[in-house]
Each structure stands twice: as structure tokens, then as C-alpha cells.
Amino acid sequence: MAAFAMPGAAEGPQLTAVFAVRHEQTPRALRGRVFAAGAGLRITGFAAGATAAGPVASRSVAAAPLLAAVVCALSALPCAGRAARPGGHTTPGARAGSGAR
């Protein structure tokens, strides 16, 4: 049970942080589109993950969570080596206080 509860509990703060960053960094006129695109990508990612995990789990139940962990680690690679810029922004050209509010 803990194997299911822990990722679920971790999802709450992560999702809250994603929404906060999206809200802060997206111009007001585009927020609806950005949030809708983000939700669509998220659901698509869930479907793709389930599609990939099905055949893996049919061969080895233990391999499916391992595959999930590997994909999760690989998803962080684009951000590896990025240092936070002054003002907390990692976007090139962003300045402190320049977020749309």
C-alpha cells in the first residue's frame, strides 16, 4: 500500500508547484491555452505510459515500476545542469518581477 500512497502524496506538492509556475510565467491572455495544453499533455503522457507498461508488466511485474523510475529520471535530463538565475528564474532573458500577474 505504501508503494501506491507515497507517489500519490508526492503528486500534490508537485502539481501545486507546476500550477504556480505556469500562473506566474504565462501572460494573462494565454493562461487558458497554456493550462489546457498542459492538461492535454499530461493525459497523453499517462496514456503513453500505460501503453508502454502493459507489455512490460505482462513479462515482469517488477520491471514496470523500474521502467517508470527510469523514465522519470530521464525526464529530468533536459533540466540537468541548469542553475537558477538571479531572481529564481531559469528561463533565458527572464528578470525578477517580470512574470505576468
C-alpha positions as CSV (number, residue, x, y, z in Angstrom):
1,M,0.0,0.0,0.0
2,A,2.8,2.4,0.8
3,A,4.2,1.9,-2.7
4,F,1.0,3.5,-4.0
5,A,0.4,6.0,-1.3
6,M,3.9,7.6,-1.5
7,P,3.8,8.7,-5.1
8,G,0.2,9.9,-4.7
9,A,1.3,12.0,-1.7
10,A,4.2,13.4,-3.6
11,E,2.0,14.4,-6.6
12,G,0.1,17.1,-4.6
13,P,3.1,19.4,-3.9
14,Q,4.5,18.8,-7.4
15,L,1.2,19.7,-9.1
16,T,0.8,22.8,-6.9
17,A,4.3,24.0,-7.9
18,V,3.6,23.4,-11.6
19,F,0.4,25.4,-11.4
20,A,2.2,28.2,-9.5
21,V,5.0,28.4,-12.1
22,R,2.6,28.3,-15.0
23,H,0.5,31.0,-13.5
24,E,3.5,33.2,-12.8
25,Q,5.3,32.8,-16.1
26,T,2.3,32.8,-18.5
27,P,0.9,36.0,-19.8
28,R,-2.7,36.5,-18.6
29,A,-4.1,36.4,-22.2
30,L,-2.6,32.9,-22.8
31,R,-3.2,31.2,-19.4
32,G,-6.2,29.3,-20.6
33,R,-4.4,27.9,-23.6
34,V,-1.3,27.0,-21.7
35,F,-3.2,25.3,-18.9
36,A,-5.4,23.4,-21.4
37,A,-2.3,22.3,-23.4
38,G,-0.5,21.2,-20.2
39,A,-3.6,19.1,-19.1
40,G,-3.7,17.6,-22.6
41,L,0.0,16.7,-22.5
42,R,-0.4,15.2,-19.0
43,I,-3.3,12.9,-20.0
44,T,-1.4,11.9,-23.2
45,G,1.6,11.1,-21.1
46,F,-0.5,8.9,-18.8
47,A,-1.9,7.1,-21.8
48,A,1.5,6.6,-23.3
49,G,2.9,5.3,-20.0
50,A,0.0,2.8,-19.7
51,T,0.6,1.7,-23.2
52,A,4.3,1.1,-22.6
53,A,3.8,-0.5,-19.2
54,G,1.2,-3.1,-20.3
55,P,3.6,-5.3,-22.3
56,V,6.4,-4.8,-19.8
57,A,4.2,-5.8,-16.9
58,S,2.9,-8.8,-18.8
59,R,6.5,-10.1,-18.9
60,S,7.6,-8.9,-15.5
61,V,5.6,-7.1,-12.8
62,A,8.7,-5.9,-11.1
63,A,10.0,-4.4,-14.4
64,A,7.1,-2.0,-14.8
65,P,7.9,0.2,-11.8
66,L,11.6,0.0,-12.8
67,L,10.6,1.3,-16.2
68,A,8.6,4.1,-14.6
69,A,11.6,5.1,-12.4
70,V,14.0,5.2,-15.4
71,V,11.6,7.3,-17.5
72,C,11.1,9.7,-14.5
73,A,14.9,10.0,-14.2
74,L,15.3,10.6,-17.9
75,S,12.7,13.3,-17.9
76,A,14.9,15.4,-15.6
77,L,17.8,15.3,-18.1
78,P,16.8,18.4,-20.0
79,C,17.0,20.4,-16.8
80,A,20.3,18.9,-15.6
81,G,23.0,21.5,-15.2
82,R,20.7,24.4,-15.3
83,A,21.4,26.8,-12.5
84,A,18.8,29.1,-11.2
85,R,19.3,32.6,-12.4
86,P,19.1,35.7,-10.2
87,G,15.6,36.2,-9.1
88,G,14.8,32.5,-9.2
89,H,14.2,32.3,-12.9
90,T,15.7,29.6,-15.2
91,T,14.3,31.0,-18.4
92,P,16.9,32.8,-20.6
93,G,16.1,36.6,-20.6
94,A,13.7,36.4,-17.6
95,R,14.1,39.1,-15.0
96,A,12.9,39.1,-11.4
97,G,9.5,40.6,-11.2
98,S,8.8,40.2,-14.9
99,G,6.2,37.4,-14.5
100,A,2.7,38.2,-15.7
101,R,0.3,38.7,-12.8
